[in-house]
Amino acid sequence: MKHKQEKNNQKVLLISFIIITVYMIIEVVGGFLTNSLALLSDAGHMLSDSIALGIALLAFKLSEKAASSTNTYGLKRFEIIAASINGLTLLGVSIYIFYEAIKRFGNPPEVATTGMLIIGVVGLIVNIIVAIIMFKGADTKDNLNMRGAFLHVMSDMLGSLGAIIAALLMIFFNFGLADPIASVLVAILVLRSGYQVSRDSLHVLMEGKPKDISLTEVIKILKKEQVKTVHDVHLWTITSRFNVLTAHLVVDGELTVYETDDLLKEIEASLEYLGIQHITLQIESKKHYHTDSALCEIKIEKPDLHAGHNH
């Protein structure tokens, strides 16, 4: 089921990449011909979309590579790196739009509004089609890589809508500031999306706890009747839908190997139900040194920079 979903994700990304890239070229040309910042900013965002979708495609391909002696988890983490790149490009695009819009507030240029309106409408239709394809065929909820790509497309849809509204305001009310105002509003939305994707991907890269799994619930499962104490609990995410847990369990030293094995199977089944796919549990007796804290309290000492030097 998971393999099928990943294949669907790749197929959707490829179709979306082709559609977005072709129309991005059209919108860049149209933006220069009409002298519309709203269109050019939207085209710039579509360029970032095209790059984002390409990176997302590459990430899926690389993540399929098997584990090796060099990369024991394979290259699955590249999906998260791709998501972080997508988030950063969104932030970069929003900052550029802000910069260009500020310059135009003081001196709004002439804009070919009819051409801007036509290109904006076509762009909106294109983005709606791509968004529907991605929403129906891909995992845009749990896969961070796909969510980043989907947010790019959704933000671009808003960019096209902003260009349409700006063109209508200029056509019917001769409101020249509508173009930079629409650009700023779109930039704010793009900035929000970029922040969310960057924050979530950074959380994974920093090996933070999966947000949908309660550490309290995990420790409660680990503390079965036969378990005396639990310590050195580590819970993190390798990539979307691939969570990892390691922990040390202190048990009665009189338990047999078979009894311990049954205990581990029971605990692992409960943890897998929570959404933890890779589990490593170390069994210890009460004689083994450990702290009373469930979390790891190991402190990394700073190296002595003066060692071996004569003064």
N, C-alpha and C positions, 0 to 999 in steps of 0.2 A: 504493500500500500504506500509506504514511504517512498520507495523507488519510483512508483508510478507518479506520485505527486511531484517529485523532483523533475521527472521527464516533462510533465505538464508545465512546470515552472519555466524550464528551458525553452520549450516550444512557444510559450506566450511571450517570453522575453525576446526571442528572435523575431517574431511577427511585429511586436511593438517597436523594436529597434529599427527595422526597415521602414515602417510607416513614419516614425518620428524623424528619422534622419532625412528622408526624402522631403518631408514638409518643412523641416528646419531650413534646408537650402532655399526653398521657395520663399520662406518668411524673411530670411536675411536679405535676399534680393528685393523683396517688397518693402522692407523697412527702409532700405537705402533710397529706393525710388520715391517713396512717399515722405521721407524725412521724419518718420514717426518714432519717437523714443519708446513708446508703448510697444510697438511692433518689434523694434530692435531688442528691447529688454526681454520680450517674450521669446524672440529668436535665440538670444543668448541663453535663456533658460532652457529652450529646447535643445541647444547644443550641449548643455550640461546633462539634459535628459538622455541624449544620444550616447554621451560618454558613460553616463551612469548605467544605462542598460547594457552597453558593451562590457563594462567592468563586471556587472552582475552575471552576464553570460559566462565570462572568463572564470569568475569565481566558482560557478557551478561545475564547470569542466575540471578545474583544478581540484575541487573538493572531492571529486570522484576517485582521485588517485589513491591507491592503497597505501596502508602504513608501511614504512620502511625503517631501516636501522637508523636513518638520519632523522626522519619525521615519524615518530611512533604513533601519532594520531592521524597520519596522512597530512593533507593540506586543507582539512575542513575549516580551519580558522580563517582561511582566506575569504570566506563568505562575510565574516565580520569586518575584516579589513576593507572589503569592497563597500560594505554599508557605511563605514566611517568615512571613506573617500566620497561617497555620495552625499553624506551629511555636510562635509566640508565644502564641496562644490556648491551646494545650496546656499551655504553661508556666504561664500565668495560672490555668487551671482547677486544675492540680495544687497550686499555692500556696494557692488558696482552700480546697481540700479539706483540706489540712494544717491550716490555720487553724481551720476549723470542727471538725475531729476533735479537736484539742488541747483545745478548750473542753469537748467532751463526755466526755473521759477523766475529768475531775474530777467530773462530775455526769451520768451516763448517763440520758437521759430514757426515758419509757415509749414503746415502739414497737409499732404494730399489726403483729405479725409475720406473721400469715396473709396480710393484704393485701400486705405487703412481699414475701412469697414469691411470690405470684401474679404481681404486676407484674414482679418480677425474672425469673421464668421466661419470661414473654411477651417481655420486653425482650431476653433472651438469644436467643430464637428469631428475633426481628426482626433483631438484629445479625448472627446467623449467616447469615440469608438475604441481607442486604445485602453482607456480606463475600464470600460465594460469588459473588454477581452481579458484584462489583467485581473479584474475583480472576480469574474466568473471562473477563470481557468487556472489561477495561481493561488498560492498560499500567502496572501498579503497580511494575514493576522499574526501568525506565529513565526514565519521566516523573516528575520530582520533584514536580510539582503533584499528580498522581494518587497518588503514594506518600504524600504528606502527608495527603490525604483518606482513603486506605485505612488509614493508621495511626490516624487519629481513630476510625474504625469499629472496628478491632481493639482499641484501648484501651477503647472503650465496651463491647465484648463482655466484656472482663475485668471492667469495672465491674458489669455485670449478674450475672456469675458471683460476684463478691464479695458482692453484695447477697443472692444466693440462699444462699450459705454462711453469711453472718451471720444470716439469718433462721432457718435450720435450727439453728444453735448456740443461738439464743435460745429457740426452740420446745422443743428437747429437753433443753438443759442450763441454761436460764435465765441464759445468759451475756450480760449487758447490754453488756459492752465489745466484743462481737463486731462491732457496727455501726461504731464509730469505727475499730477495728482494720482491718476490711475496707476502710474508706475510705482509710486511710493506705497500705495495700498497693497499692490501685488508683492512688492518687496517685503513688506511686513509679514505677509502670509508665508512667503518663501523662507524668511528668516526663522519663523516659528517651526516650520517643518524641518529645516536644517538643524535647528537646535535639538529637536526631539530625537532625530536619527543619530546625531553626533553623540548626544548624551547616552542613549541606549547602547550604542556600539562601544563607546568608551567604557561603560560599565562592564561589558562582557570582556573587553581586552584587559581590564584591570582585575579580572577574575572575581567579579562581584557575585553575590548570591542571586540565583534566578528569581525574578520578581514575583513569579506566580507560585513559588514554593515557600512555605513557611519553615524557617529553621527550627522554630519551637516544635512544630509538628514532627519534623525529622528526628529531633532529639528524643521526643516522646516515643516514637517507634523504636528507636535504638535501645531505649531503656526497658527492655523486656524483663520478665520476672527473674530470669537467670543471670541478667546483667547487673553487676554491682555498680559500676560507674562507667561513664562515657567521656572520652577526652580526645583532643586533637581532631575535631570535626572540621572538615573542609568541604564546602559545597560551591561549585562554580559551573560555568557554561563553556563548552568548547565552541559550539556553533548552534544555530537555531535547532531546537528540539534534540539537543545532545547535551544533557546535564551529567555532571560527574560528582561523586561523593567518595570521600575517604574518611575513615574514623577508626579510633582504637576503642575496643570494648574489653572491659575487665570482667571476667567471669570466675565462678568458683573453680578452683584448680582440680576438683574431683570430677568434673564433667569429662565424659569419654569423648573420643574423636567423633563418633557417630552422633552423640547428643549435641556436640558443638556444631556439627554440619547441619543438623536439623534446625538448630537455632538460627544459623546464618541464612538458610533457605527461607525461613519464615520472615525474617527481617527484610531480606532482599525483595521478596514478593510484595511486601507492603510499600517499600520505597519505590519500586518500579511503578506501582499504581499511582504514586504521587507525580511521576514524570521524570524519574532519575534513571537514566539508561545504563550508566557505567558505575558500578559500585565496588569499592575495595574496603574490606573490613579486616582489621588486624585484631586477633584475639590475644588477650594477655591474662595472666593470673594476678592475684593480689600482690604477689611478691615483686612484680615488675614496677619499676619506678614510673610514677605518673603524677600529674597535678589533679586537683579536684575540679578544675574548670573544664567545661566541655570544649571551649575554643582553645586553639593553640596559643601558648604564651611564650614561645621561644623568642628571645631577643637576639638580633644579629649585632654582634659587637663590631664597632668601627676598627679598621686596621690601624695599628700603631705606626704612624708615618715616620716616627723617629727611630724605629728599631733598626739596628745595624749601622747607624750613622755615628760618627765621632764628632764631637764639638770641641 
